[in-house]
């Protein structure tokens, strides 16, 4: 499921007392759920790193794979497939044969937070895991931040000033190593149902990521 070295990701991490306690509570109610820090999904060699917010209660927290089993994953995996980043358009469960192609998915926070709202301290404690993901990217890669929390977490992991990289849907930021940070509204149920984010808007961001990768010297 995850190719990240064990030294860079602790599957038994309990750095955040509130999140660890909440996972214990959820596991009591849903003993068949994953209820652990969710590892990244996709090859380590991927040049597109997608950064989400955190596992969803009945999605990644249940399945153990990012954006798998929840509403947000429907649009994400369909779009990945349409732009050649996945071998099929649907993510059903962790052993369904889905493969990502030159793409990898992670989260700013690896554990399920209450009401899907991690605290600033929890994002900070999880930031070293994101830093490890970013350190593994080759120059000319693309980092796609889904939402403001993910955007800020990426900048924090890279030691960059928040004010110099303003979040906005479709915004594009040059990173110091010749890689690019792209921003998108999160593909959450709320954003898609209110039409803040449409399928066409989401597709446009992935189309831009494809153009950047295809024109990169690392191709």
N, C-alpha and C positions, 0 to 999 in steps of 0.2 A: 504493500500500500504506500509506504513512504520510503524513500531512498536516503533520507538524511541520516548522517552518522549519529550513532547513539551519543557521542560526546557533545553533540550540538543540540540534542533534543532529549528531554527526560520524559518518558511516557508516564512516569509516576510522580511528576512534579506536583508539589503542594505548597508552592511559594505564597500563594494568596489564600489566607485563612477563610475569607468569606466565600470564595469560589469553591475551595475544597469542601467546605461544609455543605454548600448548596448541592454539589455533586453527590455527596453522601445521601442527602435527603431525596434527591431525584432517583438515585439508584434503589432506594428502599421502595419507592412507588413503581419503578420500572426496572426490575432486576435484569431484564433482557437488553437494556440499553447499554451503549458503550460507556458513557459516564466517566470519561477520563480525558486528559489533554488530547486533543485531536491532532494527529500528525499531518504534515503537508502531503499533498497528492500530486504525483507527476514526476518525471525524470529529473535528476539533479542537473543534467546537461541542458535543461530547458532555458531558452532565452527570453521567454515571456513569464514573468512572475506576477500572478494575480493575488492581491492582498485584500481579504475581506475583513469584516469586523470581528465576529466570534461565532462559535457553533450555535446553531438553533436548537431549541429544546427537543423537537421531534425530527430534526434533520441530522446534522453532523453529530450531535450529542447522542443520537440513537444509533446511527449507522457507523460512526467512526471514520467517515470520510467527508471532507469539506463540501458543503452545499449539496449533500446527497440525502434525499428524503424530505426536503422542505420546498416551499413555494419558490424561494429565490433561486434554487438550483435549476428550475425548469427553464427559465430564460437563459441563465448562464451557460448551461451545457448545450442547449440548442444553438446558441450563438457561437460557442467554441467550435462546434461541429461545422457550422456554415462557413466558418473562416479557416477550416483545415487544422484546427488545434485539437481535435478529438476524433476518435474513430467511430463514434455513434452519438446521436443527439440526446440521449436520455441516460440519466444516472439514477439507477434504481436501488442498488445496494452495493456494499463494498466488494463483493465478489461477482459482479455482473459482467466482467470482461471489458469494461470501459477502459480505454487508454487515452492519455493526453499526449499530444504530439507537439514537441517543442514548447510546452506550456506546463506550468506548475501552479498549484493553488495553495495558499496558506492563509492564516488569519492574524490580525493584530493581537488578538487574545485567543489562546488555544483552548480555554475551558468555557463552558456554558456560564454566562453571568445571569443573575436574576433580572427578569424583565428585559433581557438582551441589552443591558446597560452596564458595561464594565466601568469601574472607577478609573480616574487618572493614575492612581498608584498601581492598579492591576495592569493597565496597559504598559506602564513603566517596567514592572517586574517581568513581564513577558517579552519586553523589547529585545533582550539578548538573543532569543530564538529567532526573531525576525532579522536581526543583524547577521546571524549565521547564514540565513537564506540569502540575504543581499550580498554577503561576502563571497558566496559561491557563484554569483553571476559573472559572466564574461563581459568585457567592455562591448558596448553596442547593444546591450540587452534592453528590454522594455519592462518597466514595473508599472502595473496597472492598479491604482488604488481605488477601491470601491467604497466611496464615502469619505467624509471628513476625518473620522477617527483613524481610518487606515492611512490616509494621506499624511496626517500628522505623525503617526507611528513610524512611517517610512522615513520621514525627515529626521525624526529623533534618532532612529537607528543609524542614520548616516551622519549624524552630528551637524545637520544643516539648520540654518535659521528659518523658523516658521514664516516670518514676515516676508522673506524673499521668495517664497513659493506659495502663492495664493491658490486655494482650492477653487475649482469651478468645473462643471461638467464639460468634458472635452478639452480642458486645459492641458497644455503640454509644457514640460519643464526639462531643460537640459541638466543632467547630473554631471558631477565632476569627472567621472570615468568614461564619458562619451555615451553613457546610457541615457535613457529617457524615462521620466516619470509622467504617466498619463493619468488623468483623473476622470472618474465617472461617478454619477449618482449610484448608490447601491441598488442592486436589483431586487429590493425587498418587495413584499406584497403591497405595502403602503405606497411606495414610490410608483409602482407599475399600475396599481388600480386608480391612483389619483392622476395618472398620466404625467406626473413629474418626469418620469422616465418611460419612454416608449421603446418598443423593440427596435425601431429604426434608429433612435438615438444611441441605443446600446450597440447596435451593429456598426454604427459609424465609428465608434471608439475602437472596436476590434479591427475594423478595416484600416484605421490609421496605424494600429500596432503592427499589422501585417506589412504595410508599406515600409514602416521604419525598419522592421527586421529584414525584409527582402532587400533593402538598400544598404544594410549595415555591412561593413567590411568583415564582420564575424560570420557572415553567411557561409 
